[in-house]
Each structure stands twice: as structure tokens, then as C-alpha cells.
Amino acid sequence: MPSARRNVKRDIHLMVDRDELLLDGTDEKFRQFIFDTIAFSARMNNVIENHAKIVELSPPQYLVLTSIMHLSATQDVNVKTIAGHLHISGSFVTTSVGALVRKGLVDKVVDKTDRRRVRLKETPAARKLISRLANVQNQVNNIMFESLTGKELDVLSRIVARLLPSAERAVMLQNHLVAEALAARGA
């Protein structure tokens, strides 16, 4: 005989206490959203790692190179452009660009009007390298996002873009709170 599911009041703190994020007075939907987002992010990271393996780059190098390729089609690209696009530090981009230059995949071009500025441009070797990935990338992304319509992708993209600045602020707050907690413990 199957056991009936019991409603057991659990003494678990809420992960969030904003009324807008509590549904039916609980944070269950929020918790599930967090866990699903973590799971999706892990799978997305795995996809990026495997794309990078195919073209024999590190994941950061792959992301920087593909960003340079896509953005340079419509604008001048520099370290700051890539850092903003990928939401990472300029020094991290500089390190990746250095490795890509050494591999012959990115050229640094000094700006003729302002010699302090350096533009980044992919080389023909980079275009050839990344083109090897196109078939795999298409197949994987088509399956990974098969449940989305174009309209849903647009909405989801805008929501994630809205979440990024508050996520940055939350990380800064958390870093501060962790430092305080460690200091209070004497660690």
C-alpha cells in the first residue's frame, strides 16, 4: 500500500524573504529556480569546455576568441569591449588575448588615430579553427535550447541581462559579509 505524502512542517529558513519572490508564502519555487539554474549553468559550462577542447583552447580563450570574432564584425574591439561583453575583468581578458596572440589566432592592431588604443582582430587561422566547430556547435545548441521559441529566448535574454548587475552587487555584498564573518571568527 503506497504511503500518503505527509505535510511536514520543516524548520528551514527562507532563502529569500521578498514578498514578490514568495509564492503561497513559501520559497519553494525560488529554491527550485536556484537549483535548476545551477544545473543548467553546469551543463552550459560543460558545453563550453567541450567546444574549447575541440579547437584546442582553454574555455576562457575560446570565449574571448569567439567574442572577438562576433563583435569585430560590427565594431572596433578592444580588451574593455570583451571584458564588458563577457562580464569578466580586463586583466583576465588581457591574459587570454596574450595566449591567443601567441597561438596566431588574434592580431593586435594599433589605432591610427590614438596610438594608445589597441584593437583586437581574429586572424584567418582563427576563422578556420572556429569553422571546424560549427557543425558540433549547431547540433548541441539546437538540442540544448530546443524547448525555447524565439520569443521566449528574447524574454529570457532580457531577464538574464537584468539579473547580471544585481548578481554583481550580491557577490560584492557576499564577499564583504564573508570577510566580516571570517574576521569575527579570527580566521
Backbone as a chain_set.jsonl record, in Angstrom:
{"seq": "MPSARRNVKRDIHLMVDRDELLLDGTDEKFRQFIFDTIAFSARMNNVIENHAKIVELSPPQYLVLTSIMHLSATQDVNVKTIAGHLHISGSFVTTSVGALVRKGLVDKVVDKTDRRRVRLKETPAARKLISRLANVQNQVNNIMFESLTGKELDVLSRIVARLLPSAERAVMLQNHLVAEALAARGA", "coords": {"N": [[0.844, -1.164, 0.0], [0.695, 2.131, -0.997], [2.383, 4.794, 0.593], [0.912, 7.669, 2.063], [1.598, 11.004, 1.195], [2.964, 13.137, 3.534], [2.296, 16.287, 4.969], [4.78, 17.885, 6.304], [5.879, 20.147, 8.574], [8.689, 21.9, 8.066], [11.601, 23.052, 9.659], [13.126, 25.143, 8.244], [15.06, 27.82, 7.166], [14.051, 30.634, 5.198], [15.234, 31.141, 1.887], [14.965, 33.5, 0.665], [13.291, 36.551, 1.337], [11.672, 38.432, 0.186], [8.491, 39.576, -0.587], [7.593, 39.51, -3.245], [8.896, 37.35, -4.31], [8.076, 35.167, -2.947], [5.921, 32.518, -3.174], [2.706, 31.496, -2.476], [3.389, 31.868, 0.156], [5.756, 30.537, 0.534], [9.215, 29.7, -0.193], [9.664, 27.808, -2.062], [9.419, 27.682, -4.933], [11.352, 29.547, -5.617], [13.656, 28.326, -4.529], [13.722, 26.026, -6.179], [14.116, 27.244, -8.642], [16.711, 28.298, -8.243], [18.207, 25.898, -7.917], [17.705, 24.647, -10.394], [18.829, 26.547, -12.096], [21.519, 26.425, -11.365], [22.069, 23.792, -12.161], [21.61, 24.006, -14.944], [23.55, 25.906, -15.599], [25.897, 24.485, -15.001], [25.779, 22.53, -16.989], [25.933, 24.162, -19.249], [28.493, 25.216, -18.884], [29.918, 22.847, -19.229], [29.403, 22.333, -21.936], [30.725, 24.538, -23.111], [33.357, 23.98, -22.276], [33.802, 21.615, -23.73], [33.477, 22.503, -26.4], [35.711, 24.166, -26.482], [37.755, 22.254, -26.142], [37.634, 20.872, -28.569], [38.724, 22.707, -30.357], [41.16, 23.033, -29.268], [41.69, 24.951, -27.219], [41.684, 26.816, -24.133], [38.743, 27.096, -22.056], [38.282, 29.913, -21.335], [39.878, 31.179, -23.313], [38.593, 30.315, -25.642], [36.059, 31.556, -25.325], [36.81, 34.273, -25.32], [38.009, 34.504, -27.867], [35.84, 33.81, -29.623], [34.12, 35.848, -28.967], [35.564, 38.104, -29.796], [35.538, 37.573, -32.539], [32.776, 37.702, -33.216], [31.949, 40.253, -32.286], [33.715, 42.004, -33.58], [32.803, 42.109, -36.128], [30.969, 44.121, -36.295], [31.924, 46.308, -34.906], [34.704, 48.206, -33.495], [36.98, 46.397, -31.554], [38.269, 45.964, -28.33], [40.215, 45.219, -25.36], [38.641, 46.141, -23.222], [36.079, 46.16, -24.377], [35.612, 43.401, -24.752], [35.813, 42.474, -22.11], [33.583, 43.746, -20.951], [31.55, 42.594, -22.475], [31.727, 39.856, -21.81], [31.501, 39.996, -19.1], [33.699, 39.91, -17.334], [36.956, 40.449, -15.81], [39.214, 42.972, -17.047], [41.927, 42.351, -16.885], [41.904, 39.582, -16.922], [40.94, 39.129, -19.499], [43.059, 40.255, -20.926], [45.137, 38.452, -20.36], [44.138, 36.119, -21.625], [43.965, 37.057, -24.263], [46.668, 37.5, -24.782], [47.623, 34.837, -24.867], [46.173, 33.948, -27.085], [47.221, 35.572, -29.085], [49.874, 34.627, -29.126], [49.346, 32.108, -30.139], [48.715, 32.706, -32.683], [46.141, 33.44, -33.361], [44.847, 35.801, -32.846], [45.228, 39.175, -33.735], [46.844, 42.142, -32.684], [46.078, 45.416, -33.286], [47.323, 48.583, -33.659], [45.616, 51.544, -33.035], [45.164, 53.987, -35.481], [44.464, 56.664, -35.058], [44.636, 57.057, -32.328], [47.26, 56.149, -30.73], [47.547, 54.897, -28.306], [45.502, 53.153, -28.049], [44.531, 49.803, -28.662], [43.32, 47.657, -31.045], [41.551, 44.585, -31.353], [41.657, 41.758, -33.443], [40.52, 38.887, -35.1], [42.47, 36.307, -36.655], [42.951, 34.881, -39.991], [43.577, 32.195, -39.482], [42.253, 31.773, -37.077], [39.572, 32.017, -37.857], [39.384, 29.786, -39.517], [39.921, 27.745, -37.684], [37.755, 27.981, -35.827], [35.645, 27.527, -37.547], [35.721, 24.805, -37.844], [34.291, 23.945, -35.74], [31.641, 24.56, -36.121], [29.547, 22.742, -36.986], [29.26, 20.942, -34.81], [28.672, 22.766, -32.779], [26.23, 23.874, -33.693], [24.531, 21.574, -33.657], [24.595, 20.827, -30.904], [23.715, 23.196, -29.584], [21.189, 23.493, -30.764], [19.816, 21.317, -29.665], [20.153, 21.813, -26.92], [18.662, 24.121, -26.527], [16.171, 23.506, -27.474], [13.619, 23.605, -26.401], [12.833, 26.223, -26.348], [11.14, 29.022, -27.788], [11.69, 31.582, -30.277], [10.692, 33.976, -29.286], [10.536, 33.427, -26.538], [13.252, 33.06, -26.018], [14.162, 35.652, -26.445], [12.84, 37.017, -24.34], [13.881, 35.637, -22.102], [16.607, 36.228, -22.416], [16.59, 39.003, -21.979], [15.75, 39.052, -19.326], [17.86, 37.698, -17.996], [19.945, 39.476, -18.587], [19.055, 41.65, -17.096], [19.334, 40.588, -14.555], [22.087, 40.344, -14.178], [23.552, 42.789, -13.272], [22.535, 43.046, -10.601], [23.326, 40.612, -9.612], [26.087, 40.924, -9.613], [26.317, 42.926, -7.644], [25.305, 41.488, -5.478], [27.266, 39.507, -5.171], [29.443, 41.104, -4.446], [28.466, 42.085, -1.985], [28.222, 39.648, -0.619], [30.93, 38.831, -0.542], [31.945, 40.791, 1.163], [30.438, 40.244, 3.517], [31.296, 37.636, 4.064], [34.009, 38.119, 4.567], [33.737, 39.67, 6.889], [32.532, 37.746, 8.598], [34.561, 35.82, 8.736], [36.588, 37.341, 9.903], [35.409, 37.855, 12.375], [35.443, 35.322, 13.438], [38.057, 35.013, 13.734], [39.594, 33.983, 11.779]], "CA": [[0.0, 0.0, 0.0], [1.545, 3.317, -1.073], [2.248, 5.698, 1.736], [0.401, 9.006, 1.745], [2.584, 12.057, 1.419], [2.567, 13.939, 4.68], [2.755, 17.675, 5.058], [5.588, 18.025, 7.497], [6.44, 21.494, 8.685], [10.138, 21.842, 8.228], [12.172, 24.244, 10.275], [14.186, 25.588, 7.348], [14.963, 29.254, 6.919], [13.774, 31.039, 3.82], [16.391, 31.598, 1.125], [14.633, 34.845, 0.23], [12.104, 36.967, 2.091], [10.911, 39.459, -0.533], [7.146, 39.078, -0.881], [7.441, 39.261, -4.684], [9.535, 36.077, -4.668], [7.446, 34.084, -2.193], [4.655, 32.095, -3.759], [1.953, 30.753, -1.452], [4.067, 32.027, 1.431], [6.978, 29.73, 0.636], [10.271, 29.985, -1.161], [9.906, 26.564, -2.805], [9.649, 27.981, -6.352], [12.64, 30.221, -5.684], [14.673, 27.29, -4.327], [13.81, 25.182, -7.37], [14.739, 28.077, -9.669], [18.148, 28.333, -7.96], [18.798, 24.592, -8.211], [17.64, 24.444, -11.842], [19.793, 27.459, -12.715], [22.841, 25.843, -11.114], [22.196, 22.616, -13.019], [21.736, 24.461, -16.331], [24.852, 26.567, -15.711], [26.918, 23.43, -15.042], [25.735, 21.916, -18.317], [26.434, 25.149, -20.196], [29.947, 25.221, -18.721], [30.415, 21.62, -19.848], [29.346, 22.544, -23.386], [31.809, 25.467, -23.449], [34.613, 23.234, -22.115], [33.95, 20.673, -24.838], [33.744, 23.296, -27.606], [37.102, 24.603, -26.387], [38.614, 21.084, -26.37], [37.647, 20.556, -29.999], [39.618, 23.65, -31.044], [42.412, 23.037, -28.501], [41.831, 26.188, -26.463], [41.061, 26.783, -22.813], [37.418, 27.727, -22.151], [38.331, 31.377, -21.441], [40.401, 31.555, -24.626], [37.517, 30.08, -26.613], [35.049, 32.605, -25.166], [37.382, 35.548, -25.757], [38.173, 34.464, -29.323], [34.548, 33.877, -30.314], [33.585, 37.194, -28.737], [36.276, 38.992, -30.721], [35.061, 37.293, -33.899], [31.404, 38.182, -33.413], [31.834, 41.698, -32.059], [34.501, 42.784, -34.547], [32.049, 42.218, -37.39], [30.145, 45.334, -36.29], [32.522, 47.399, -34.131], [36.087, 48.034, -33.058], [37.007, 45.583, -30.339], [39.475, 46.037, -27.509], [40.099, 44.434, -24.123], [37.498, 46.638, -22.451], [34.865, 45.685, -25.054], [35.449, 41.971, -24.464], [35.55, 42.341, -20.67], [32.182, 44.114, -20.734], [30.691, 41.608, -23.142], [31.761, 38.586, -21.076], [31.333, 40.276, -17.666], [34.894, 39.457, -16.626], [37.914, 41.536, -15.632], [40.09, 43.297, -18.164], [43.205, 41.631, -16.756], [41.65, 38.208, -17.356], [40.874, 39.187, -20.961], [44.415, 40.52, -21.403], [45.868, 37.187, -20.284], [43.629, 35.239, -22.688], [44.363, 37.634, -25.552], [48.096, 37.208, -24.94], [47.76, 33.442, -25.299], [45.632, 33.842, -28.443], [48.202, 36.209, -29.977], [50.987, 33.68, -29.255], [48.89, 30.981, -30.977], [48.46, 33.206, -34.034], [44.695, 33.479, -33.591], [44.396, 37.184, -32.684], [46.188, 40.242, -34.005], [46.647, 43.432, -32.023], [46.289, 46.472, -34.27], [47.377, 49.894, -33.021], [44.679, 52.514, -33.615], [45.905, 55.051, -36.187], [44.124, 57.979, -34.52], [45.054, 57.112, -30.926], [48.245, 55.068, -30.652], [47.429, 54.206, -27.013], [44.44, 52.143, -28.174], [44.849, 48.614, -29.441], [42.138, 46.907, -31.479], [41.754, 43.147, -31.471], [41.046, 41.207, -34.648], [40.855, 37.483, -35.301], [43.26, 36.03, -37.85], [42.364, 33.834, -40.846], [43.74, 30.902, -38.796], [41.182, 31.678, -36.075], [38.314, 31.741, -38.567], [39.46, 28.394, -39.971], [39.822, 26.91, -36.483], [36.396, 28.024, -35.277], [34.712, 26.932, -38.517], [35.7, 23.355, -37.59], [33.371, 23.713, -34.628], [30.282, 24.999, -36.462], [28.575, 21.645, -37.027], [29.049, 20.479, -33.426], [28.024, 23.858, -32.06], [24.832, 23.929, -34.13], [23.789, 20.406, -33.158], [24.487, 20.882, -29.441], [22.856, 24.319, -29.192], [19.814, 23.206, -31.185], [19.207, 20.424, -28.668], [20.156, 22.441, -25.596], [17.637, 25.159, -26.448], [15.041, 23.076, -28.297], [12.328, 23.89, -25.764], [12.545, 27.655, -26.402], [10.785, 29.713, -29.027], [12.453, 32.811, -30.441], [10.146, 34.991, -28.369], [10.964, 33.053, -25.181], [14.679, 33.348, -25.933], [14.282, 37.104, -26.299], [12.415, 37.37, -22.973], [14.866, 35.075, -21.174], [17.839, 37.01, -22.574], [16.412, 40.285, -21.307], [15.69, 38.802, -17.88], [19.214, 37.398, -17.519], [20.701, 40.735, -18.649], [18.618, 42.455, -15.941], [19.83, 39.957, -13.326], [23.546, 40.422, -14.044], [24.047, 43.835, -12.353], [22.214, 42.754, -9.199], [24.166, 39.476, -9.233], [27.4, 41.503, -9.283], [26.196, 43.58, -6.333], [25.125, 40.44, -4.475], [28.574, 38.888, -4.944], [30.243, 42.063, -3.668], [27.944, 42.051, -0.616], [28.584, 38.372, -0.011], [32.366, 38.87, -0.243], [32.085, 41.625, 2.361], [29.879, 39.528, 4.665], [32.185, 36.508, 4.355], [35.206, 38.68, 5.219], [33.34, 40.022, 8.268], [32.332, 36.511, 9.373], [35.884, 35.212, 8.982], [37.278, 38.201, 10.868], [34.777, 37.646, 13.689], [35.878, 34.002, 13.901], [39.512, 35.048, 13.915], [40.232, 33.15, 10.734]], "C": [[0.9, 1.242, 0.0], [1.306, 4.243, 0.12], [1.761, 7.065, 1.263], [1.5, 10.018, 2.047], [2.098, 12.943, 2.554], [3.088, 15.354, 4.535], [3.475, 17.83, 6.379], [6.157, 19.431, 7.504], [7.924, 21.356, 8.972], [10.608, 23.158, 8.836], [13.392, 24.674, 9.462], [13.983, 27.071, 7.087], [14.644, 29.509, 5.442], [15.063, 31.485, 3.158], [16.211, 33.049, 0.671], [13.403, 35.27, 1.009], [11.365, 38.134, 1.432], [9.563, 38.867, -0.928], [6.96, 38.729, -2.35], [8.0, 37.905, -5.103], [8.99, 34.89, -3.882], [6.108, 33.758, -2.845], [3.955, 31.184, -2.757], [2.669, 30.779, -0.107], [5.329, 31.206, 1.59], [7.996, 30.179, -0.406], [10.582, 28.762, -2.021], [10.184, 26.809, -4.288], [11.012, 28.644, -6.532], [13.773, 29.204, -5.536], [14.842, 26.438, -5.578], [14.448, 25.944, -8.523], [16.257, 28.11, -9.48], [18.796, 27.006, -8.35], [18.789, 24.299, -9.714], [18.656, 25.318, -12.571], [21.215, 26.934, -12.541], [23.067, 24.646, -12.041], [22.39, 23.023, -14.484], [23.107, 25.102, -16.55], [25.981, 25.535, -15.797], [26.948, 22.768, -16.416], [26.255, 22.874, -19.382], [27.961, 25.234, -20.101], [30.57, 23.997, -19.368], [30.439, 21.748, -21.37], [30.502, 23.445, -23.822], [33.161, 24.752, -23.344], [34.851, 22.299, -23.283], [34.148, 21.381, -26.171], [35.221, 23.693, -27.623], [38.068, 23.449, -26.65], [38.744, 20.786, -27.863], [38.639, 21.451, -30.742], [40.926, 23.873, -30.278], [42.72, 24.387, -27.86], [41.304, 25.947, -25.056], [39.667, 27.403, -22.962], [37.467, 29.26, -22.188], [38.865, 31.849, -22.802], [39.337, 31.399, -25.711], [36.48, 31.2, -26.54], [35.566, 33.961, -25.641], [37.5, 35.574, -27.274], [36.836, 34.579, -30.05], [33.887, 35.234, -30.102], [34.257, 38.201, -29.667], [35.721, 38.815, -32.124], [33.679, 37.89, -34.145], [31.303, 39.7, -33.277], [32.58, 42.513, -33.107], [33.815, 42.888, -35.904], [31.271, 43.525, -37.457], [30.77, 46.519, -35.57], [34.001, 47.153, -33.907], [36.062, 47.328, -31.715], [38.344, 45.775, -29.636], [39.242, 45.219, -26.24], [38.867, 44.849, -23.329], [36.171, 46.155, -23.057], [34.577, 44.231, -24.684], [35.13, 41.757, -22.985], [34.096, 42.675, -20.359], [31.225, 43.092, -21.311], [30.593, 40.303, -22.342], [31.573, 38.745, -19.563], [32.472, 39.68, -16.844], [35.889, 40.614, -16.567], [38.768, 41.74, -16.875], [41.408, 42.548, -18.1], [43.051, 40.172, -17.192], [41.593, 38.137, -18.877], [42.278, 39.38, -21.529], [45.25, 39.244, -21.415], [45.443, 36.244, -21.401], [44.042, 35.743, -24.06], [45.841, 37.357, -25.808], [48.334, 35.795, -25.441], [47.267, 33.27, -26.738], [46.561, 34.492, -29.468], [49.369, 35.249, -30.204], [50.619, 32.488, -30.133], [48.593, 31.412, -32.414], [46.99, 33.319, -34.382], [44.117, 34.89, -33.479], [45.559, 38.109, -33.028], [45.812, 41.453, -33.18], [47.014, 44.5, -33.042], [46.244, 47.808, -33.549], [46.453, 50.84, -33.779], [45.458, 53.669, -34.22], [45.635, 56.437, -35.61], [44.546, 58.152, -33.064], [45.966, 55.918, -30.669], [48.236, 54.347, -29.302], [46.408, 53.079, -27.079], [44.887, 51.0, -29.066], [43.541, 47.895, -29.761], [42.517, 45.43, -31.615], [41.007, 42.634, -32.692], [41.456, 39.748, -34.773], [41.64, 37.327, -36.599], [42.514, 35.034, -38.741], [42.487, 32.447, -40.197], [42.647, 30.704, -37.748], [39.858, 31.353, -36.75], [38.272, 30.289, -39.028], [39.259, 27.433, -38.789], [38.381, 26.838, -35.967], [35.385, 27.428, -36.256], [34.648, 25.416, -38.361], [34.655, 22.984, -36.547], [31.906, 23.919, -34.997], [29.248, 23.88, -36.407], [28.242, 21.143, -35.627], [28.255, 21.513, -32.644], [26.542, 23.939, -32.415], [24.022, 22.784, -33.552], [23.544, 20.511, -31.65], [23.539, 21.997, -29.01], [21.406, 24.102, -29.611], [19.111, 22.305, -30.179], [19.094, 21.116, -27.313], [19.009, 23.441, -25.439], [16.382, 24.802, -27.242], [13.681, 23.418, -27.684], [11.944, 25.363, -25.829], [12.077, 28.096, -27.785], [11.676, 30.955, -29.127], [11.997, 33.888, -29.481], [10.576, 34.693, -26.934], [12.452, 33.329, -24.985], [14.904, 34.837, -25.732], [13.936, 37.533, -24.875], [13.448, 36.879, -21.959], [16.172, 35.858, -21.233], [17.734, 38.345, -21.852], [16.366, 40.118, -19.793], [17.088, 38.543, -17.321], [20.069, 38.662, -17.543], [20.325, 41.652, -17.481], [19.167, 41.903, -14.631], [21.328, 40.172, -13.111], [24.03, 41.543, -13.129], [23.726, 43.549, -10.884], [23.003, 41.535, -8.722], [25.56, 39.964, -8.853], [27.365, 42.158, -7.907], [26.051, 42.553, -5.213], [26.45, 39.757, -4.157], [29.469, 39.818, -4.131], [29.786, 42.087, -2.211], [28.364, 40.766, 0.078], [30.074, 38.335, 0.338], [32.626, 39.673, 1.028], [31.607, 40.876, 3.605], [30.741, 38.322, 5.056], [33.437, 37.01, 5.063], [34.907, 39.065, 6.663], [33.2, 38.78, 9.13], [33.678, 35.853, 9.691], [36.679, 36.024, 9.991], [36.725, 37.998, 12.264], [35.19, 36.297, 14.281], [37.369, 33.968, 14.188], [40.241, 34.226, 12.895], [41.164, 33.953, 9.866]], "O": [[1.756, 1.397, 0.872], [0.178, 4.433, 0.576], [2.153, 7.547, 0.2], [2.231, 9.894, 3.029], [0.97, 13.436, 2.539], [4.191, 15.578, 4.035], [2.853, 17.897, 7.44], [6.83, 19.85, 6.562], [8.343, 20.779, 9.975], [10.068, 24.226, 8.55], [14.53, 24.584, 9.923], [12.869, 27.519, 6.818], [14.941, 28.691, 4.572], [15.896, 32.134, 3.79], [17.178, 33.734, 0.337], [12.551, 34.436, 1.315], [10.516, 38.759, 2.067], [9.497, 37.794, -1.528], [6.258, 37.773, -2.68], [7.615, 37.372, -6.144], [9.386, 33.748, -4.115], [5.27, 34.638, -3.037], [4.541, 30.224, -2.257], [2.571, 29.834, 0.675], [5.916, 31.179, 2.672], [7.692, 30.914, -1.345], [11.644, 28.689, -2.638], [11.098, 26.202, -4.845], [11.737, 28.344, -7.48], [14.729, 29.211, -6.312], [15.966, 26.156, -5.995], [15.224, 25.378, -9.293], [17.005, 27.966, -10.446], [19.818, 26.991, -9.036], [19.76, 23.763, -10.245], [19.27, 24.885, -13.546], [22.02, 26.994, -13.47], [24.137, 24.509, -12.634], [23.23, 22.457, -15.183], [23.749, 24.864, -17.573], [26.915, 25.701, -16.582], [28.021, 22.479, -16.946], [26.939, 22.454, -20.314], [28.643, 25.314, -21.123], [31.631, 24.092, -19.987], [31.393, 21.315, -22.015], [31.184, 23.143, -24.801], [34.012, 24.9, -24.222], [35.974, 22.196, -23.778], [34.92, 20.903, -27.003], [35.895, 23.572, -28.646], [39.09, 23.638, -27.31], [39.832, 20.484, -28.353], [39.32, 20.992, -31.66], [41.698, 24.778, -30.595], [43.837, 24.897, -27.941], [40.567, 24.991, -24.815], [39.434, 28.162, -23.902], [36.762, 29.863, -22.997], [38.351, 32.813, -23.37], [39.203, 32.252, -26.589], [36.067, 31.734, -27.569], [34.838, 34.711, -26.291], [37.129, 36.564, -27.904], [36.711, 35.361, -30.993], [33.166, 35.713, -30.977], [33.589, 39.051, -30.255], [35.463, 39.796, -32.821], [33.448, 38.516, -35.179], [30.636, 40.352, -34.08], [32.131, 43.595, -33.485], [34.227, 43.691, -36.742], [30.943, 43.995, -38.547], [30.223, 47.621, -35.607], [34.496, 46.043, -34.101], [35.233, 47.622, -30.854], [39.404, 45.753, -30.261], [38.19, 44.6, -26.076], [38.134, 44.0, -22.823], [35.252, 45.785, -22.327], [33.447, 43.875, -24.348], [34.268, 40.946, -22.649], [33.447, 41.968, -19.588], [30.208, 42.764, -20.699], [29.515, 39.723, -22.215], [31.495, 37.757, -18.834], [32.256, 39.041, -15.814], [35.681, 41.644, -17.207], [39.012, 40.812, -17.646], [41.952, 42.152, -19.131], [43.974, 39.598, -17.77], [42.127, 37.206, -19.481], [42.643, 38.732, -22.511], [45.983, 38.986, -22.369], [46.289, 35.635, -22.056], [44.425, 34.956, -24.925], [46.223, 37.016, -26.928], [49.152, 35.577, -26.335], [47.87, 32.534, -27.52], [46.672, 34.011, -30.595], [49.811, 35.069, -31.339], [51.484, 31.919, -30.8], [48.259, 30.582, -33.26], [46.623, 33.299, -35.557], [43.015, 35.147, -33.964], [46.708, 37.859, -32.664], [44.634, 41.76, -32.994], [48.115, 44.496, -33.592], [45.249, 48.136, -32.902], [46.503, 50.926, -35.006], [46.311, 54.264, -33.561], [46.508, 57.303, -35.672], [44.786, 59.274, -32.617], [45.494, 54.809, -30.421], [48.855, 53.291, -29.167], [46.44, 52.157, -26.264], [45.536, 51.206, -30.092], [42.759, 47.57, -28.868], [43.652, 45.087, -31.947], [39.867, 43.024, -32.945], [42.624, 39.414, -34.571], [41.488, 38.122, -37.526], [41.55, 34.409, -38.297], [41.593, 31.615, -40.351], [42.168, 29.586, -37.556], [39.105, 30.506, -36.268], [37.231, 29.637, -38.937], [38.528, 26.447, -38.887], [37.862, 25.753, -35.707], [34.369, 26.879, -35.83], [33.639, 24.802, -38.705], [34.196, 21.844, -36.489], [31.02, 23.495, -34.255], [28.175, 24.064, -35.831], [27.073, 20.941, -35.298], [27.299, 21.186, -31.941], [25.695, 24.06, -31.529], [22.938, 23.003, -33.013], [22.424, 20.308, -31.18], [22.661, 21.781, -28.174], [20.49, 24.488, -28.886], [17.935, 22.51, -29.875], [18.068, 21.017, -26.64], [18.452, 23.589, -24.351], [15.619, 25.684, -27.636], [12.689, 23.507, -28.408], [10.846, 25.728, -25.411], [12.556, 27.608, -28.809], [12.337, 31.327, -28.158], [12.812, 34.626, -28.927], [10.94, 35.608, -26.194], [12.868, 33.778, -23.918], [15.749, 35.237, -24.931], [14.66, 38.325, -24.272], [13.843, 37.623, -21.061], [16.779, 36.121, -20.195], [18.68, 38.772, -21.189], [16.889, 40.958, -19.06], [17.459, 39.103, -16.289], [20.841, 38.898, -16.613], [21.182, 42.351, -16.939], [19.435, 42.662, -13.701], [21.788, 40.18, -11.97], [24.863, 41.277, -12.263], [24.563, 43.788, -10.014], [23.317, 41.438, -7.536], [26.149, 39.48, -7.887], [28.276, 41.969, -7.1], [26.608, 42.727, -4.129], [26.728, 39.46, -2.995], [30.175, 39.368, -3.228], [30.615, 42.107, -1.301], [28.809, 40.788, 1.226], [30.44, 37.854, 1.41], [33.434, 39.275, 1.867], [32.289, 40.873, 4.629], [30.895, 38.024, 6.24], [33.884, 36.409, 6.04], [35.717, 38.82, 7.556], [33.686, 38.748, 10.261], [33.891, 35.382, 10.809], [37.367, 35.46, 10.841], [37.482, 37.972, 13.235], [35.275, 36.157, 15.501], [37.881, 33.03, 14.799], [41.38, 33.814, 13.115], [41.775, 33.408, 8.947]]}, "num_chains": 1, "name": "protein.A"}
